[in-house]
Amino acid sequence: MGSLFNGEDLESSKTPLQRFLPLYMIHNTAKGKQTILLLHPDNKPTNSHPLPPKGRAIHTASPIPSGTTIDTSPVLLLSPQENKTHIARTSLYHYTYNWPSTPQSPKTQAVVFGLGSMFNHSSQNQNVGWIRDLERQVIVYRALRDIGAGEELCISYGEHLTFEDADGWL
């Protein structure tokens, strides 16, 4: 049994933060060039292939079995006033998630830490699903299917997009 923390058992307040490794992020520079930033230095991608410039993208350097937890990302809940006054006026607004209301707070936005804000959208080829854990204020991302080495990890942002869906032509 853990020690007491604010009158609670410390063990009962722990949330495991998991991350599947090795992952890497590809950066598309302004000139369309690409550099690779490894998130796990023990595993290097063997080669990179040309990708259309679309910003950052998270890829896996090794296969991920279906159902594997890829990341558990903590969130910072914003009050509706904080979101409207501060976040909505910045580019950070495009990286927040809708967060449902609870008895403690009305529906609002959440800033997602970890990889959660870095996954690109795909309406046709999403291979990562996500669920909100409202009580622990985290989002858990899991592989929806077996994902091959080198594949980009994509989630669905839903139907109300603030940009043109690149998958729309498929």
Salt bridges, closest charged atoms under 4 A:
GLU11 OE2 - LYS14 NZ 3.00
ASP71 OD1 - ARG19 NE 2.96
ASP133 OD2 - ARG136 NE 3.98
GLU151 OE1 - ARG145 NH2 2.82
GLU152 OE1 - LYS54 NZ 2.65
ASP165 OD2 - HIS121 NE2 3.54
